[in-house]
């Protein structure tokens, strides 16, 4: 069976290249008749990143607060409503997402929903998008999620956490400035990096990976582990994050991501932290890599959360277990078609109780 793999086709990497953002957008999309939409993590009003942006008079600057939660479908719908209220039926030339995975996923989803009817909740799942999205550019200020390279815009909806998984979610260009990583909170930077590390581990241990995805995942894991072991550079870390996102189009995640969605949705933990909470209890699946994550946490002065499910009701744990099965493709990659027998609901609940 033929599989066509789509990768981001335009990448700029270099210290200080944020200053070339408008020029980069102009090269990708030379038609200047439209306006640009900047979707920026609101934390960057205070880091200096906001001040380095150079919008034109007709552009829209939209700060998004993702400090308390990950992107929500209602938030995406509200942003699209604000853009239409301001600009009517005129579509932007480009949507630029600046921040970590949450800000970039928000930008992806907005670019999709500006050309597709209904609510973003209608598009959670695989290949539900019908209309071509508005072009978009990623400017990551954290490294690890791989959102800058992947085809998924992860959103929490009214009833589930699930991505808009489509080629229309992919960025048209990525601008990677290692200087922007310096503004990140060290703990947030660690958990974001561990998201990328876990991506790579799960991909490499799953059956869904192909010959193109494997070297991406291997190099991603190596670069992230080197950085958080004190050996690698910020440039390497950003490349590792990108390669991790690129690997997912040619592989899959696994048990950790399937279980972490319930930890995020029901317990309120952000994606990277939720993955670390789950991963540290998956020795039977990922062995030495679990020990490697613990060692990186120790070296970076990070105390991994413990006892997060203490006091959680049995009914909620059952719902969390059922949510894990929504990632069927990933569980099949990790355990095969018989994954429900290998990992029945009661076993998932037992794993949650150990967290």
Secondary structure as GFF3:
##gff-version 3
##sequence-region A 1 355
A	DSSP	beta_strand	11	13	.	.	.	ID=ss1
A	DSSP	three_ten_helix	17	20	.	.	.	ID=ss2
A	DSSP	alpha_helix	21	28	.	.	.	ID=ss3
A	DSSP	beta_strand	36	41	.	.	.	ID=ss4
A	DSSP	three_ten_helix	42	45	.	.	.	ID=ss5
A	DSSP	three_ten_helix	50	52	.	.	.	ID=ss6
A	DSSP	beta_strand	60	64	.	.	.	ID=ss7
A	DSSP	alpha_helix	73	87	.	.	.	ID=ss8
A	DSSP	beta_strand	94	99	.	.	.	ID=ss9
A	DSSP	alpha_helix	101	113	.	.	.	ID=ss10
A	DSSP	three_ten_helix	120	123	.	.	.	ID=ss11
A	DSSP	beta_strand	125	126	.	.	.	ID=ss12
A	DSSP	beta_strand	136	140	.	.	.	ID=ss13
A	DSSP	beta_strand	152	156	.	.	.	ID=ss14
A	DSSP	beta_strand	161	165	.	.	.	ID=ss15
A	DSSP	three_ten_helix	167	169	.	.	.	ID=ss16
A	DSSP	beta_strand	173	176	.	.	.	ID=ss17
A	DSSP	three_ten_helix	178	183	.	.	.	ID=ss18
A	DSSP	alpha_helix	186	204	.	.	.	ID=ss19
A	DSSP	alpha_helix	211	228	.	.	.	ID=ss20
A	DSSP	alpha_helix	234	248	.	.	.	ID=ss21
A	DSSP	alpha_helix	255	267	.	.	.	ID=ss22
A	DSSP	alpha_helix	271	279	.	.	.	ID=ss23
A	DSSP	alpha_helix	283	299	.	.	.	ID=ss24
A	DSSP	alpha_helix	314	324	.	.	.	ID=ss25
A	DSSP	three_ten_helix	325	327	.	.	.	ID=ss26
A	DSSP	alpha_helix	328	335	.	.	.	ID=ss27
A	DSSP	alpha_helix	339	342	.	.	.	ID=ss28
A	DSSP	alpha_helix	345	353	.	.	.	ID=ss29
###
